[in-house]
Protein backbone atom coordinates (compact mmCIF):
# COMPACT_ATOMS: atom_id res chain seq x y z
CA UNK A 1 0.00 0.00 0.00
CA UNK A 2 2.76 2.43 0.95
CA UNK A 3 4.66 1.73 -2.25
CA UNK A 4 1.52 2.47 -4.30
CA UNK A 5 1.00 5.80 -2.50
CA UNK A 6 4.66 6.70 -3.02
CA UNK A 7 4.52 5.80 -6.71
CA UNK A 8 1.37 7.91 -7.07
CA UNK A 9 3.15 10.79 -5.35
CA UNK A 10 6.08 10.54 -7.77
CA UNK A 11 3.78 10.45 -10.80
CA UNK A 12 1.71 13.33 -9.47
CA UNK A 13 4.69 15.51 -8.55
CA UNK A 14 6.93 14.89 -11.57
CA UNK A 15 4.68 13.53 -14.30
CA UNK A 16 1.57 15.66 -13.84
CA UNK A 17 3.20 18.96 -12.97
CA UNK A 18 2.75 18.99 -9.19
CA UNK A 19 -1.02 19.61 -8.90
CA UNK A 20 -2.26 20.77 -5.51
CA UNK A 21 -3.85 19.59 -3.21
CA UNK A 22 -3.28 16.09 -4.65
CA UNK A 23 0.48 16.24 -4.17
CA UNK A 24 0.06 17.48 -0.60
CA UNK A 25 -2.43 14.72 0.26
CA UNK A 26 -0.24 11.99 -1.23
CA UNK A 27 2.85 13.43 0.46
CA UNK A 28 1.10 13.53 3.82
CA UNK A 29 -0.19 9.97 3.36
CA UNK A 30 3.33 8.79 2.46
CA UNK A 31 4.84 10.50 5.52
CA UNK A 32 2.26 9.20 7.98
CA UNK A 33 2.46 5.66 6.59
CA UNK A 34 6.25 5.75 6.82
CA UNK A 35 6.15 6.87 10.46
CA UNK A 36 3.59 4.16 11.30
CA UNK A 37 5.50 1.43 9.48
CA UNK A 38 8.75 2.50 11.12
CA UNK A 39 7.25 2.24 14.61
CA UNK A 40 5.70 -1.15 13.85
CA UNK A 41 8.96 -2.49 12.36
CA UNK A 42 11.01 -1.29 15.33
CA UNK A 43 8.57 -3.02 17.70
CA UNK A 44 8.65 -6.18 15.54
CA UNK A 45 12.46 -6.20 15.56
CA UNK A 46 12.51 -5.83 19.35
CA UNK A 47 10.08 -8.76 19.61
CA UNK A 48 12.35 -10.73 17.23
CA UNK A 49 9.58 -11.12 14.66
CA UNK A 50 11.63 -9.54 11.88
CA UNK A 51 15.41 -9.18 11.67
CA UNK A 52 17.09 -5.96 12.73
CA UNK A 53 18.42 -5.21 9.23
CA UNK A 54 14.86 -5.22 7.85
CA UNK A 55 13.60 -2.80 10.51
CA UNK A 56 16.51 -0.45 9.73
CA UNK A 57 15.80 -0.69 6.01
CA UNK A 58 12.17 0.30 6.52
CA UNK A 59 12.85 2.99 9.13
CA UNK A 60 15.84 4.64 7.45
CA UNK A 61 15.36 4.05 3.73
CA UNK A 62 11.55 3.85 3.74
CA UNK A 63 11.16 7.62 3.86
CA UNK A 64 13.16 8.04 0.68
CA UNK A 65 11.87 5.04 -1.18
CA UNK A 66 9.51 2.47 0.29
CA UNK A 67 10.45 0.08 -2.48
CA UNK A 68 13.57 -0.76 -0.42
CA UNK A 69 11.39 -1.97 2.44
CA UNK A 70 9.18 -3.93 0.07
CA UNK A 71 12.25 -5.58 -1.44
CA UNK A 72 13.55 -6.32 2.07
CA UNK A 73 10.34 -8.14 3.01
CA UNK A 74 10.51 -10.18 -0.22
CA UNK A 75 14.13 -11.13 0.52
CA UNK A 76 13.27 -12.11 4.11
CA UNK A 77 10.26 -14.21 3.03
CA UNK A 78 12.49 -16.10 0.58
CA UNK A 79 15.06 -16.68 3.32
CA UNK A 80 12.39 -18.00 5.70
CA UNK A 81 10.95 -20.31 3.05
CA UNK A 82 14.41 -21.71 2.40
CA UNK A 83 14.93 -22.39 6.13
CA UNK A 84 11.53 -24.06 6.72
CA UNK A 85 12.42 -27.48 5.28
CA UNK A 86 15.54 -27.53 7.46
CA UNK A 87 13.52 -26.82 10.59
CA UNK A 88 11.25 -29.80 9.86
CA UNK A 89 14.17 -32.26 9.87
CA UNK A 90 14.82 -33.77 13.28
CA UNK A 91 17.70 -35.94 14.34
CA UNK A 92 17.30 -38.46 17.12
CA UNK A 93 20.69 -38.66 18.82
CA UNK A 94 19.53 -41.35 21.27
CA UNK A 95 18.86 -43.90 18.56
CA UNK A 96 15.10 -43.94 19.20
CA UNK A 97 15.37 -44.89 22.90
ZADO-1210 file (C-alpha; in nm, 4 decimals, padded with zeros to 6 digits):
<atoms>
<atom x="00.0000" y="00.0000" z="00.0000" code="UNK" pos="1"/>
<atom x="00.2762" y="00.2428" z="00.0952" code="UNK" pos="2"/>
<atom x="00.4660" y="00.1733" z="-00.2253" code="UNK" pos="3"/>
<atom x="00.1521" y="00.2475" z="-00.4296" code="UNK" pos="4"/>
<atom x="00.0999" y="00.5800" z="-00.2497" code="UNK" pos="5"/>
<atom x="00.4656" y="00.6697" z="-00.3023" code="UNK" pos="6"/>
<atom x="00.4516" y="00.5800" z="-00.6714" code="UNK" pos="7"/>
<atom x="00.1369" y="00.7908" z="-00.7066" code="UNK" pos="8"/>
<atom x="00.3147" y="01.0790" z="-00.5348" code="UNK" pos="9"/>
<atom x="00.6076" y="01.0544" z="-00.7772" code="UNK" pos="10"/>
<atom x="00.3777" y="01.0446" z="-01.0804" code="UNK" pos="11"/>
<atom x="00.1714" y="01.3333" z="-00.9469" code="UNK" pos="12"/>
<atom x="00.4693" y="01.5510" z="-00.8549" code="UNK" pos="13"/>
<atom x="00.6927" y="01.4891" z="-01.1567" code="UNK" pos="14"/>
<atom x="00.4678" y="01.3534" z="-01.4298" code="UNK" pos="15"/>
<atom x="00.1570" y="01.5658" z="-01.3845" code="UNK" pos="16"/>
<atom x="00.3198" y="01.8961" z="-01.2975" code="UNK" pos="17"/>
<atom x="00.2746" y="01.8989" z="-00.9194" code="UNK" pos="18"/>
<atom x="-00.1020" y="01.9610" z="-00.8904" code="UNK" pos="19"/>
<atom x="-00.2259" y="02.0770" z="-00.5511" code="UNK" pos="20"/>
<atom x="-00.3853" y="01.9590" z="-00.3210" code="UNK" pos="21"/>
<atom x="-00.3283" y="01.6086" z="-00.4651" code="UNK" pos="22"/>
<atom x="00.0484" y="01.6240" z="-00.4167" code="UNK" pos="23"/>
<atom x="00.0060" y="01.7480" z="-00.0598" code="UNK" pos="24"/>
<atom x="-00.2431" y="01.4716" z="00.0260" code="UNK" pos="25"/>
<atom x="-00.0243" y="01.1989" z="-00.1234" code="UNK" pos="26"/>
<atom x="00.2851" y="01.3428" z="00.0463" code="UNK" pos="27"/>
<atom x="00.1096" y="01.3526" z="00.3821" code="UNK" pos="28"/>
<atom x="-00.0192" y="00.9969" z="00.3361" code="UNK" pos="29"/>
<atom x="00.3335" y="00.8795" z="00.2462" code="UNK" pos="30"/>
<atom x="00.4844" y="01.0497" z="00.5522" code="UNK" pos="31"/>
<atom x="00.2261" y="00.9200" z="00.7982" code="UNK" pos="32"/>
<atom x="00.2465" y="00.5663" z="00.6590" code="UNK" pos="33"/>
<atom x="00.6253" y="00.5755" z="00.6819" code="UNK" pos="34"/>
<atom x="00.6147" y="00.6866" z="01.0462" code="UNK" pos="35"/>
<atom x="00.3591" y="00.4163" z="01.1305" code="UNK" pos="36"/>
<atom x="00.5502" y="00.1434" z="00.9481" code="UNK" pos="37"/>
<atom x="00.8753" y="00.2500" z="01.1125" code="UNK" pos="38"/>
<atom x="00.7251" y="00.2239" z="01.4606" code="UNK" pos="39"/>
<atom x="00.5697" y="-00.1155" z="01.3851" code="UNK" pos="40"/>
<atom x="00.8963" y="-00.2488" z="01.2356" code="UNK" pos="41"/>
<atom x="01.1012" y="-00.1293" z="01.5331" code="UNK" pos="42"/>
<atom x="00.8574" y="-00.3025" z="01.7702" code="UNK" pos="43"/>
<atom x="00.8653" y="-00.6181" z="01.5542" code="UNK" pos="44"/>
<atom x="01.2463" y="-00.6197" z="01.5560" code="UNK" pos="45"/>
<atom x="01.2514" y="-00.5827" z="01.9347" code="UNK" pos="46"/>
<atom x="01.0081" y="-00.8759" z="01.9610" code="UNK" pos="47"/>
<atom x="01.2352" y="-01.0729" z="01.7230" code="UNK" pos="48"/>
<atom x="00.9584" y="-01.1121" z="01.4659" code="UNK" pos="49"/>
<atom x="01.1630" y="-00.9544" z="01.1875" code="UNK" pos="50"/>
<atom x="01.5411" y="-00.9184" z="01.1667" code="UNK" pos="51"/>
<atom x="01.7085" y="-00.5955" z="01.2730" code="UNK" pos="52"/>
<atom x="01.8416" y="-00.5211" z="00.9226" code="UNK" pos="53"/>
<atom x="01.4865" y="-00.5224" z="00.7846" code="UNK" pos="54"/>
<atom x="01.3601" y="-00.2803" z="01.0507" code="UNK" pos="55"/>
<atom x="01.6507" y="-00.0454" z="00.9734" code="UNK" pos="56"/>
<atom x="01.5801" y="-00.0692" z="00.6008" code="UNK" pos="57"/>
<atom x="01.2169" y="00.0301" z="00.6525" code="UNK" pos="58"/>
<atom x="01.2851" y="00.2992" z="00.9131" code="UNK" pos="59"/>
<atom x="01.5840" y="00.4640" z="00.7446" code="UNK" pos="60"/>
<atom x="01.5356" y="00.4052" z="00.3727" code="UNK" pos="61"/>
<atom x="01.1552" y="00.3852" z="00.3740" code="UNK" pos="62"/>
<atom x="01.1156" y="00.7619" z="00.3858" code="UNK" pos="63"/>
<atom x="01.3164" y="00.8041" z="00.0676" code="UNK" pos="64"/>
<atom x="01.1865" y="00.5040" z="-00.1185" code="UNK" pos="65"/>
<atom x="00.9513" y="00.2467" z="00.0292" code="UNK" pos="66"/>
<atom x="01.0446" y="00.0080" z="-00.2485" code="UNK" pos="67"/>
<atom x="01.3569" y="-00.0758" z="-00.0421" code="UNK" pos="68"/>
<atom x="01.1392" y="-00.1967" z="00.2444" code="UNK" pos="69"/>
<atom x="00.9175" y="-00.3934" z="00.0065" code="UNK" pos="70"/>
<atom x="01.2253" y="-00.5584" z="-00.1439" code="UNK" pos="71"/>
<atom x="01.3553" y="-00.6317" z="00.2074" code="UNK" pos="72"/>
<atom x="01.0341" y="-00.8137" z="00.3005" code="UNK" pos="73"/>
<atom x="01.0506" y="-01.0182" z="-00.0220" code="UNK" pos="74"/>
<atom x="01.4126" y="-01.1133" z="00.0520" code="UNK" pos="75"/>
<atom x="01.3266" y="-01.2113" z="00.4107" code="UNK" pos="76"/>
<atom x="01.0263" y="-01.4208" z="00.3031" code="UNK" pos="77"/>
<atom x="01.2493" y="-01.6102" z="00.0577" code="UNK" pos="78"/>
<atom x="01.5058" y="-01.6684" z="00.3324" code="UNK" pos="79"/>
<atom x="01.2393" y="-01.8002" z="00.5704" code="UNK" pos="80"/>
<atom x="01.0952" y="-02.0309" z="00.3049" code="UNK" pos="81"/>
<atom x="01.4414" y="-02.1709" z="00.2398" code="UNK" pos="82"/>
<atom x="01.4928" y="-02.2390" z="00.6129" code="UNK" pos="83"/>
<atom x="01.1529" y="-02.4060" z="00.6722" code="UNK" pos="84"/>
<atom x="01.2417" y="-02.7485" z="00.5281" code="UNK" pos="85"/>
<atom x="01.5538" y="-02.7526" z="00.7459" code="UNK" pos="86"/>
<atom x="01.3521" y="-02.6822" z="01.0594" code="UNK" pos="87"/>
<atom x="01.1245" y="-02.9802" z="00.9860" code="UNK" pos="88"/>
<atom x="01.4166" y="-03.2257" z="00.9874" code="UNK" pos="89"/>
<atom x="01.4824" y="-03.3767" z="01.3284" code="UNK" pos="90"/>
<atom x="01.7705" y="-03.5937" z="01.4342" code="UNK" pos="91"/>
<atom x="01.7295" y="-03.8464" z="01.7117" code="UNK" pos="92"/>
<atom x="02.0690" y="-03.8656" z="01.8818" code="UNK" pos="93"/>
<atom x="01.9525" y="-04.1350" z="02.1269" code="UNK" pos="94"/>
<atom x="01.8855" y="-04.3899" z="01.8559" code="UNK" pos="95"/>
<atom x="01.5098" y="-04.3939" z="01.9199" code="UNK" pos="96"/>
<atom x="01.5375" y="-04.4885" z="02.2900" code="UNK" pos="97"/>
</atoms>
